[in-house]
Amino acid sequence: MRAANKSAEAKKPKRHQTDEFGRRRNSKRKARKLLEKKADSMPVVELAGPKLERVVDAELVDPAPSGGIREVFRQTYLLRLIVSRQLAQMYAASLLGLLWSYIQPALRFAVYFFVFGVVLKNAHGGIPNFALHLFTGMVFVHYFTETWSGGTKSIWTNRALVLKMRVPREIFPVTSMMVAAYHTGPQVLILAISCAVIGWHFSFVGILAGLLGLAILITFSMALALIFSALNVFFKDFQNIVQTFTQFLHFLVPMMYAYSMLAKLGAHHKWAYELYFANPVAEAVMLLQRLFWAPTLEPKQYAKEFPPDLWERGFIMLAACLVLLVIAQKFFARLEGKFPERL
C-alpha cells in the first residue's frame, strides 16, 4: 500500500517544476511582444531614384606580373629572399652547411688526380694534367644539371607561393639557377687553386673563351629550365625524363676523353661529329677547358686538343641559345595562366 502511494506521488508533477515552466513561457511571451513593438516603431524609408546596376565588362586578368625574366631581375629583393629561403631549407639541420660544397669537390679532385694522374696515367693517351681536364668538365656539367633539374621541379615545389604570392613565376626557375651558381662557386674556387698550383698562367684569349662558354651554359640551362618547369606542372614525368638524361650527360661532353679522340671520329663519321658538337654543353665545356686547362699545357700540346673552329662554333651556339631562350620565355608565358588550376 505504501509502495503504491509512493509511485502515485512520483507521477504527480511537482509544484516548483510547474512554476519554473510557467515563468519561462511568460518570459518568452514578453520578449516576443517587445520585439514586435520595436519593429513597429522603426521608421520605414522608401528608396527613390533610378536603380543602378554595376556591370563589369572586362576579362579576368592574371594578377601575377607578366614582365618575364626582366621583371624577375627588377625585383632583386624578392629574388634574394626566395634564394635565401631555398638555401635555408637545403641546409636545415646540417652541421657543416656550405662547407660540404668545398669538401666534396676537393675530395673528388684528389681522387681524380690520383686515379688519372698516377694510376691510369697512360690510359688517356698521355695527355698532361688530364685530371684538371676532367674536373673542369665535371664542375660546369654539375652547374648545368643542377640548374636544369632544379628548374624543372621549381614551379611544382613552390606551388604554395605560386598560388598565394603576386610574383613573376619565372622567378622560381631563375632561383634554381642562382642556387646552382651558389653551389658551383666553391668548386670553381678549388678548380682555380688547382690550376694555379699546377702552373696556370693568365691568357686574355682564355678569359674570353671562358666568358663565352659560361654565357652559352647559362642561356641554354635557363631556356631548358623554363620549358621543362612549365611542362612539369602538367605532367610530372618530365622531371624523371630530365633526371634520366642528366645521368648520361657526362659521356656526351669531352671530359672523360680528349678532343683528339673526337677528331678521329670526325675523320670517318662526319655526321656523328657534327651531331656531337650540336650539343651546346659540349661546346661550353671545351671553351671553359680553354680557360682553365689549356694554359697549363705547352702551346704545341693544346693546339691539337681543341677544334680549329672553336670560336666560330661558340658564337653560333650562343646566338642559337639566345633564340631558344626567347622561345622558352614565350612558351612559359603561354602556359603559366593555367598553372593555378593544375596546381
Residue pairs with C-beta under 8 A, 6 or more apart in sequence:
62 336
62 337
63 166
64 166
64 167
64 168
64 169
64 336
65 71
65 166
65 167
65 168
66 168
66 333
67 74
67 168
68 168
68 170
68 329
68 333
69 170
69 174
69 222
69 329
71 168
71 170
72 79
72 168
72 170
72 171
72 174
73 79
73 174
75 167
75 168
75 171
78 167
78 171
79 171
79 174
79 175
79 178
82 158
82 161
82 171
82 172
82 175
83 175
83 178
83 179
83 182
86 175
86 179
87 179
87 182
90 179
91 97
91 98
94 100
96 103
98 186
101 183
101 185
101 186
101 187
102 186
102 189
102 190
105 135
105 139
105 186
105 187
105 190
105 191
106 190
108 135
108 138
109 131
109 135
109 190
109 191
109 194
112 131
112 134
112 135
113 131
115 131
116 123
116 124
116 130
116 131
116 134
117 129
117 130
117 131
124 130
124 257
124 258
125 258
125 260
125 261
127 133
127 258
127 260
127 301
127 305
128 296
128 297
128 301
129 198
129 293
129 296
129 297
130 258
132 191
132 194
132 195
132 198
132 292
132 293
132 296
133 255
133 258
133 289
133 293
134 255
134 256
135 191
135 194
136 191
136 255
136 285
136 288
136 289
136 292
136 293
137 250
137 253
137 254
137 255
137 256
137 285
137 288
137 289
138 250
138 255
139 184
139 187
139 188
139 191
140 184
140 213
140 214
140 217
140 284
140 285
140 288
141 249
141 250
141 253
141 255
141 281
141 285
142 183
142 184
142 187
143 180
143 181
143 183
143 184
143 217
143 221
144 217
144 220
144 221
144 249
144 281
144 284
145 246
145 249
146 176
146 179
146 180
146 183
146 184
147 176
147 177
147 180
147 221
147 222
147 225
148 221
148 224
148 225
148 228
148 242
148 246
149 239
149 242
149 243
149 246
150 176
150 177
150 179
150 180
150 225
151 172
151 173
151 176
151 177
151 221
151 222
151 224
151 225
151 226
151 228
151 229
152 224
152 225
152 228
152 229
152 232
152 238
152 239
152 242
153 229
153 232
153 239
154 172
154 173
154 175
154 176
154 225
154 229
155 162
155 169
155 172
155 173
155 229
155 230
155 232
155 233
155 339
155 343
156 229
156 232
156 233
156 236
156 239
156 343
157 172
158 172
159 343
161 167
161 172
162 169
162 172
162 339
162 340
162 343
163 340
163 343
169 332
169 336
169 339
170 226
170 329
170 332
172 229
173 222
173 225
173 226
173 229
174 222
176 225
177 218
177 221
177 222
177 225
180 221
191 292
192 200
192 292
195 292
195 293
195 295
195 296
198 296
199 296
200 292
200 295
200 296
201 295
202 295
203 291
203 294
203 295
205 290
206 290
206 291
206 294
206 295
207 291
209 287
209 288
209 290
209 291
209 310
209 311
209 314
210 287
210 288
210 290
210 291
210 292
212 287
212 311
212 314
212 315
212 318
213 283
213 284
213 285
213 286
213 287
213 288
213 290
213 291
213 314
214 284
214 288
215 318
216 280
216 283
216 284
216 287
216 314
216 317
216 318
216 321
217 280
217 281
217 284
217 288
219 318
219 321
219 322
219 324
219 325
220 280
220 281
220 284
220 321
220 324
222 325
222 328
223 321
223 324
223 325
223 327
223 328
224 328
226 325
226 328
226 329
226 331
226 332
227 328
227 331
227 332
228 238
228 239
228 242
229 332
230 331
230 332
230 335
230 336
231 238
231 335
232 238
232 239
233 335
233 338
233 339
233 342
233 343
234 335
234 338
234 342
249 281
250 256
252 276
252 279
252 281
252 282
253 279
253 281
253 282
253 285
254 262
254 282
254 285
254 286
254 289
255 285
258 305
259 286
259 304
259 305
259 306
259 307
260 304
260 305
262 273
262 276
263 304
263 307
265 272
265 273
265 276
266 272
266 273
276 282
277 283
277 307
277 313
280 317
280 320
280 321
283 313
283 314
283 317
284 317
286 306
286 307
286 310
287 310
287 314
289 306
290 302
290 306
290 310
293 302
294 302
294 305
294 306
297 305
307 313
